[in-house]
Amino acid sequence: MGDIIKKLRIFTIADFKEEEEWLTEMHRSGWKLNGMTPPCLFYFERCEPEDVVYQLDFRNRRDGDGAEYRQMFRDCGWEYVESCINFHYFRKPVSQMEGKEEIFSDNASRIDFLGRIWKWRMMPIFVVFFGCVMPQVHHGITGVVPRDIFFWIFFIMFLLYLRLILHVGIKFFRMRCSLK
């Protein structure tokens, strides 16, 4: 059983670069990514330590993520590893790379990548935040509804959502600015 390990690690949708670096470091340490259970459980299989680069892409099924999509990456030498909540994980040994190779070849494709994440992950968060959480907190503060246990639950949700929105929003803004 020592050939497979599980690691619990939380990454937000804006932390994909940190996730790629962590996976790369795990592979260098002799543990290659073998699978995932959403949202944050990673399975690793023992392997020979190797310098391998991991890259993530975000592709909703409506955008196309089937056989043709994976074949396009295989044609460029990237090994498809796993998909988890519309994030697709690829890896490639550094020995097979020509310079600093990435799955995105230009800034326009990187900006498109960020746009897909924003559209399919952040927009639902905004809907829940402004449609459910904010009205409940507002009603509790203004006294329209009593401050019972539900008010405090929604107030805590308000703080968590606000923290998430600020964290992701600031990171995405900085990434977009660096690409222009």
Contacts in CASP RR format, 6 or more apart in sequence:
PFRMAT RR
TARGET T0000
AUTHOR 0000-0000-0000
METHOD contacts of the structure
MODEL  1
MGDIIKKLRIFTIADFKEEEEWLTEMHRSGWKLNGMTPPCLFYFERCEPE
DVVYQLDFRNRRDGDGAEYRQMFRDCGWEYVESCINFHYFRKPVSQMEGK
EEIFSDNASRIDFLGRIWKWRMMPIFVVFFGCVMPQVHHGITGVVPRDIF
FWIFFIMFLLYLRLILHVGIKFFRMRCSLK
2 46 0 8 1.000
3 45 0 8 1.000
3 46 0 8 1.000
4 34 0 8 1.000
4 43 0 8 1.000
4 44 0 8 1.000
4 45 0 8 1.000
4 46 0 8 1.000
5 31 0 8 1.000
5 43 0 8 1.000
5 44 0 8 1.000
6 41 0 8 1.000
6 42 0 8 1.000
6 43 0 8 1.000
6 44 0 8 1.000
7 26 0 8 1.000
7 41 0 8 1.000
7 42 0 8 1.000
7 44 0 8 1.000
8 40 0 8 1.000
8 41 0 8 1.000
8 42 0 8 1.000
9 19 0 8 1.000
9 22 0 8 1.000
9 40 0 8 1.000
9 42 0 8 1.000
10 39 0 8 1.000
10 40 0 8 1.000
11 18 0 8 1.000
11 19 0 8 1.000
11 40 0 8 1.000
12 164 0 8 1.000
12 167 0 8 1.000
12 168 0 8 1.000
13 117 0 8 1.000
13 121 0 8 1.000
13 122 0 8 1.000
13 168 0 8 1.000
14 117 0 8 1.000
14 167 0 8 1.000
14 168 0 8 1.000
14 169 0 8 1.000
14 171 0 8 1.000
14 172 0 8 1.000
14 175 0 8 1.000
15 171 0 8 1.000
16 56 0 8 1.000
16 58 0 8 1.000
16 87 0 8 1.000
16 117 0 8 1.000
19 54 0 8 1.000
19 56 0 8 1.000
20 53 0 8 1.000
20 54 0 8 1.000
20 55 0 8 1.000
20 56 0 8 1.000
23 33 0 8 1.000
23 42 0 8 1.000
23 54 0 8 1.000
23 89 0 8 1.000
23 91 0 8 1.000
24 52 0 8 1.000
24 53 0 8 1.000
24 54 0 8 1.000
26 32 0 8 1.000
26 33 0 8 1.000
26 44 0 8 1.000
27 33 0 8 1.000
27 47 0 8 1.000
27 49 0 8 1.000
27 50 0 8 1.000
27 51 0 8 1.000
27 52 0 8 1.000
27 54 0 8 1.000
27 91 0 8 1.000
28 49 0 8 1.000
28 50 0 8 1.000
28 51 0 8 1.000
28 52 0 8 1.000
29 49 0 8 1.000
30 46 0 8 1.000
30 47 0 8 1.000
30 48 0 8 1.000
30 49 0 8 1.000
30 50 0 8 1.000
31 44 0 8 1.000
31 45 0 8 1.000
31 46 0 8 1.000
31 47 0 8 1.000
32 44 0 8 1.000
32 45 0 8 1.000
32 47 0 8 1.000
32 52 0 8 1.000
32 91 0 8 1.000
33 42 0 8 1.000
33 43 0 8 1.000
33 44 0 8 1.000
33 54 0 8 1.000
33 81 0 8 1.000
33 82 0 8 1.000
33 89 0 8 1.000
33 91 0 8 1.000
34 43 0 8 1.000
34 44 0 8 1.000
34 45 0 8 1.000
34 82 0 8 1.000
35 42 0 8 1.000
35 43 0 8 1.000
35 81 0 8 1.000
35 82 0 8 1.000
35 84 0 8 1.000
36 42 0 8 1.000
36 43 0 8 1.000
36 82 0 8 1.000
36 84 0 8 1.000
36 89 0 8 1.000
37 43 0 8 1.000
38 84 0 8 1.000
38 85 0 8 1.000
39 85 0 8 1.000
50 93 0 8 1.000
51 93 0 8 1.000
51 94 0 8 1.000
51 95 0 8 1.000
52 91 0 8 1.000
52 92 0 8 1.000
52 93 0 8 1.000
52 94 0 8 1.000
53 91 0 8 1.000
53 92 0 8 1.000
53 93 0 8 1.000
53 94 0 8 1.000
53 97 0 8 1.000
53 101 0 8 1.000
54 81 0 8 1.000
54 89 0 8 1.000
54 90 0 8 1.000
54 91 0 8 1.000
55 78 0 8 1.000
55 89 0 8 1.000
55 90 0 8 1.000
55 91 0 8 1.000
55 92 0 8 1.000
55 102 0 8 1.000
55 103 0 8 1.000
56 87 0 8 1.000
56 88 0 8 1.000
56 89 0 8 1.000
56 90 0 8 1.000
57 87 0 8 1.000
57 88 0 8 1.000
57 90 0 8 1.000
57 103 0 8 1.000
57 113 0 8 1.000
58 86 0 8 1.000
58 87 0 8 1.000
58 88 0 8 1.000
58 113 0 8 1.000
58 116 0 8 1.000
58 117 0 8 1.000
58 120 0 8 1.000
58 121 0 8 1.000
59 65 0 8 1.000
59 69 0 8 1.000
59 86 0 8 1.000
59 88 0 8 1.000
59 116 0 8 1.000
60 86 0 8 1.000
60 116 0 8 1.000
60 120 0 8 1.000
61 86 0 8 1.000
63 116 0 8 1.000
65 83 0 8 1.000
65 86 0 8 1.000
65 88 0 8 1.000
69 88 0 8 1.000
70 80 0 8 1.000
73 80 0 8 1.000
73 90 0 8 1.000
73 103 0 8 1.000
74 80 0 8 1.000
76 103 0 8 1.000
77 92 0 8 1.000
77 96 0 8 1.000
78 90 0 8 1.000
78 91 0 8 1.000
78 92 0 8 1.000
78 103 0 8 1.000
79 90 0 8 1.000
79 91 0 8 1.000
79 92 0 8 1.000
80 88 0 8 1.000
80 89 0 8 1.000
80 90 0 8 1.000
81 89 0 8 1.000
81 90 0 8 1.000
81 91 0 8 1.000
82 88 0 8 1.000
82 89 0 8 1.000
83 89 0 8 1.000
86 120 0 8 1.000
90 103 0 8 1.000
92 101 0 8 1.000
104 110 0 8 1.000
104 113 0 8 1.000
107 179 0 8 1.000
107 180 0 8 1.000
110 179 0 8 1.000
111 176 0 8 1.000
111 179 0 8 1.000
111 180 0 8 1.000
114 172 0 8 1.000
114 175 0 8 1.000
114 176 0 8 1.000
114 179 0 8 1.000
117 172 0 8 1.000
118 172 0 8 1.000
122 165 0 8 1.000
122 168 0 8 1.000
122 169 0 8 1.000
122 172 0 8 1.000
125 161 0 8 1.000
125 164 0 8 1.000
125 165 0 8 1.000
126 165 0 8 1.000
128 161 0 8 1.000
129 158 0 8 1.000
129 161 0 8 1.000
129 162 0 8 1.000
129 165 0 8 1.000
133 154 0 8 1.000
133 157 0 8 1.000
133 158 0 8 1.000
133 161 0 8 1.000
134 158 0 8 1.000
136 145 0 8 1.000
136 150 0 8 1.000
136 151 0 8 1.000
136 154 0 8 1.000
137 151 0 8 1.000
137 154 0 8 1.000
137 155 0 8 1.000
137 158 0 8 1.000
138 144 0 8 1.000
139 145 0 8 1.000
140 146 0 8 1.000
140 147 0 8 1.000
140 151 0 8 1.000
145 151 0 8 1.000
END
